[in-house]
Amino acid sequence: MNNDRVKGTIDEVVGSAKRKAGGLTGNTPLQVRGIAQQVKGKLENALGKTKDAIHEANVRTNPPKDTRP
C-alpha cells in the first residue's frame, strides 16, 4: 500500500463524514465539499492501486538480483 492509497482512504472517510454532516444539518455547501473530497479520495485510491499494480508487474518481470557472494 502506498501513500496515494492511504491519502485516498482518508479523503474518502472525511468526505463521507462531511457529506453526512451537511445533509443532517441542511448545510448544502458542506455536503458538496464532502462529495468533492470523496471523489478526490476515490481518484487518489485508484492512482495508488495503479501504481501498486505497475510496481508488482515490474517486480515479476524483473526480479531483484541476488547480490550475495
C-alpha positions as a printed Julia matrix, in Angstrom:
69×3 Matrix{Float64}:
   0.0     0.0     0.0
   1.43    3.37   -0.97
   0.84    6.95    0.18
  -1.74    7.65   -2.54
  -3.95    4.84   -1.27
  -3.61    5.99    2.34
  -4.43    9.61    1.47
  -7.29    8.43   -0.74
  -8.83    6.35    2.02
  -8.57    9.24    4.48
 -10.16   11.65    1.99
 -12.99    9.2     1.32
 -13.76    8.79    5.03
 -13.52   12.5     5.87
 -15.53   13.41    2.77
 -18.23   10.95    3.72
 -18.45   12.44    7.21
 -18.7    15.97    5.79
 -21.36   14.89    3.32
 -23.43   13.23    6.06
 -23.0    16.16    8.46
 -24.01   18.58    5.73
 -27.08   16.5     4.96
 -28.13   16.25    8.6
 -27.7    19.96    9.29
 -29.02   21.22    5.96
 -25.62   22.74    5.18
 -25.51   22.25    1.4
 -22.01   23.78    0.89
 -20.57   21.33    3.45
 -22.38   18.47    1.77
 -20.96   19.46   -1.63
 -17.43   19.81   -0.22
 -17.8    16.35    1.3
 -18.85   14.85   -2.02
 -15.9    16.54   -3.75
 -13.49   15.21   -1.12
 -14.92   11.7    -1.51
 -14.38   11.86   -5.28
 -10.84   13.12   -4.74
 -10.23   10.19   -2.38
 -11.55    7.68   -4.9
  -9.24    9.1    -7.57
  -6.22    9.03   -5.23
  -7.05    5.46   -4.29
  -7.33    4.44   -7.95
  -3.99    6.1    -8.69
  -2.4     4.24   -5.79
  -3.81    0.91   -6.96
  -2.46    1.57  -10.45
   0.99    2.4    -9.07
   0.92   -0.78   -6.97
  -0.05   -2.89   -9.99
   2.73   -1.38  -12.11
   5.28   -1.96   -9.34
   4.12   -5.55   -8.86
   4.3    -6.25  -12.6
   7.78   -4.75  -12.74
   8.97   -6.91   -9.84
   7.56  -10.04  -11.51
   9.23   -9.32  -14.85
  12.49   -8.01  -13.35
  13.07   -9.8   -10.03
  15.78   -8.34   -7.78
  19.17   -9.86   -8.41
  20.84  -11.9    -5.69
  23.93   -9.94   -4.64
  25.3   -12.47   -2.18
  28.84  -13.76   -2.91
